[in-house]
Amino acid sequence: MLRFLTAGESHGPALLGIIEGLPAGLPLAPEDVAADLARRQGGYGRGARQRIEADRAEIVAGVLGGVTTGAPVALRIANRARPELGDAARAPRSVPQPGHAELAGALKYGFTDVEPVAERASARETAMRVAIGAVAKKLLGAAGIEVVAYVVAIGEVSVEETDVPLEERAARADSSPVRCLDPEASRAMVAAIDAAREAGDTLGGIIEVVAWGLPPGLGSFVHPDRRLDARLGAALLSIPAIKGVEIGSAFANARLRGTQVHDAIRLKEGGIVRPTNRAGGLEGGMTNGEPLVVRAAMKPIPTTLRPQPSIDLAAGTEAETLYRRSDICAVPAASVVAAAVVAWVLAEALVECCGGDRLEQVVERVAAMRGEMRRGRE
Ligand SMILES: Cc1cc2nc3c(=O)[nH]c(=O)nc-3n(C[C@H](O)[C@H](O)[C@H](O)COP(=O)(O)O)c2cc1C
């Protein structure tokens, strides 16, 4: 069983992560994590913090001689933007931002100062989830499985379909300031972010995550908590500000008839093929051998330059929010987080199906599962 825990505040000394259950023999170095951490910090529309600190993950346990040993892997990302936490002189902040965790968190824990809530609810925590996801991607990569995410909508600018080959999507996302595959849409998205900034406002959007090289049969239908669609949904919805998830073309499918939606099962050149993939690579809570396609909807960033109506928890009066340093649009960054959490769920399912002791056992078992795709001919 693969599992992880994270700890750390936005302005505390560091973020910590522990991964337990990784097979022994996986080559792992800080550089494996660095590129995704940089991707999360990039993206047009992010705030000042991303320029203050370049994230770097340190591997502090579980790796000897550059490979995993089977022991828990511990990661640490130092925070450099850390002035005020624990500082008695810090002014309390008692006006919660609508759309943030601050009001519900303050009511839950009995605070009038919302800062302790914001410190942990902040998406700073997703830096560690990106690092953990990069480790998961490394495991998936060793088994021939790739995961990529990109932006398909920001505000009202959207790209509905893409014909960019799967293998080229990561590089195309990296070359766009908003991690969108379409250069023209990228420019329109940048302009939409500029217009929102000018208006003192923020934007959300939609992310698509694709994974391929998946053997059929990851996940299971035998119990609700083993269904991969449910686990992917939970993982994506655990990202702050992600409020909707779509598997395959689920919302369009809902408006069509069964014979228009369900992907035919055919035989070709000795193997099972699916001419279409409206199911997004999942049937019965399991991978079916087709690419996994999931989308996530992100709401606009809660903190806006323009004040929003709120209350002062200390004074017991109505009040307006005061602006704090914040992102205008974090959909490109959230796409990196989305790829990380999807990679994590797939890595969990891989270890469940293929064993978690040694990397070579995982790789052998994945090859055997892929062989099942050819059985249709026998
Ligand atoms: C990568 C990323 C960056 C974010 N940056 C900000 C930000 O700068 N300001 C802000 O108010 N919310 C930001 N958010 C969203 C809040 O963290 C989120 O809305 C808040 O924690 C409340 O959780 P909920 O939206 O899931 O209900 C960001 C989210 C992500 C994924």
The ligand as a Tripos MOL2 file, in Angstrom:
@<TRIPOS>MOLECULE
LIG
   31    33     1     0     0
SMALL
NO_CHARGES

@<TRIPOS>ATOM
      1 C1         -2.0210   26.6260   -7.2170 C.3       1 LIG1
      2 C2         -3.0670   27.3910   -6.4470 C.ar      1 LIG1
      3 C3         -2.8230   28.6980   -6.0810 C.ar      1 LIG1
      4 C4         -3.7730   29.4250   -5.3670 C.ar      1 LIG1
      5 N1         -3.4950   30.7400   -5.0390 N.ar      1 LIG1
      6 C5         -4.4090   31.4460   -4.3260 C.ar      1 LIG1
      7 C6         -4.1580   32.8100   -3.9950 C.ar      1 LIG1
      8 O1         -3.1080   33.3780   -4.3230 O.2       1 LIG1
      9 N2         -5.1070   33.4750   -3.2810 N.ar      1 LIG1
     10 C7         -6.2820   32.8830   -2.9070 C.ar      1 LIG1
     11 O2         -7.1080   33.5250   -2.2910 O.2       1 LIG1
     12 N3         -6.5480   31.5950   -3.2070 N.ar      1 LIG1
     13 C8         -5.6450   30.8530   -3.9040 C.ar      1 LIG1
     14 N4         -5.9230   29.5530   -4.2300 N.ar      1 LIG1
     15 C9         -7.2260   28.9830   -3.8700 C.3       1 LIG1
     16 C10        -7.4080   28.7680   -2.3810 C.3       1 LIG1
     17 O3         -6.3120   28.0430   -1.8320 O.3       1 LIG1
     18 C11        -8.7220   28.0170   -2.0870 C.3       1 LIG1
     19 O4         -9.7760   28.6220   -2.7770 O.3       1 LIG1
     20 C12        -9.0080   28.0380   -0.5930 C.3       1 LIG1
     21 O5         -8.0450   27.2470    0.0760 O.3       1 LIG1
     22 C13       -10.4060   27.5200   -0.2240 C.3       1 LIG1
     23 O6        -10.5930   26.1960   -0.6210 O.3       1 LIG1
     24 P1        -11.7390   25.7810   -1.6570 P.3       1 LIG1
     25 O7        -11.6820   26.7820   -2.7690 O.co2     1 LIG1
     26 O8        -11.3500   24.4110   -2.1280 O.co2     1 LIG1
     27 O9        -13.0510   25.8200   -0.9520 O.co2     1 LIG1
     28 C14        -4.9980   28.8080   -4.9760 C.ar      1 LIG1
     29 C15        -5.2350   27.4660   -5.3380 C.ar      1 LIG1
     30 C16        -4.2880   26.7630   -6.0680 C.ar      1 LIG1
     31 C17        -4.5570   25.3220   -6.4370 C.3       1 LIG1
@<TRIPOS>BOND
     1     1     2 1
     2     2     3 ar
     3     2    30 ar
     4     3     4 ar
     5     4     5 ar
     6     4    28 ar
     7     5     6 ar
     8     6     7 ar
     9     6    13 1
    10     7     8 2
    11     7     9 ar
    12     9    10 ar
    13    10    11 2
    14    10    12 ar
    15    12    13 ar
    16    13    14 ar
    17    14    15 1
    18    14    28 ar
    19    15    16 1
    20    16    17 1
    21    16    18 1
    22    18    19 1
    23    18    20 1
    24    20    21 1
    25    20    22 1
    26    22    23 1
    27    23    24 1
    28    24    25 2
    29    24    26 1
    30    24    27 1
    31    28    29 ar
    32    29    30 ar
    33    30    31 1
@<TRIPOS>SUBSTRUCTURE
     1 LIG1         1 GROUP 0 **** ****
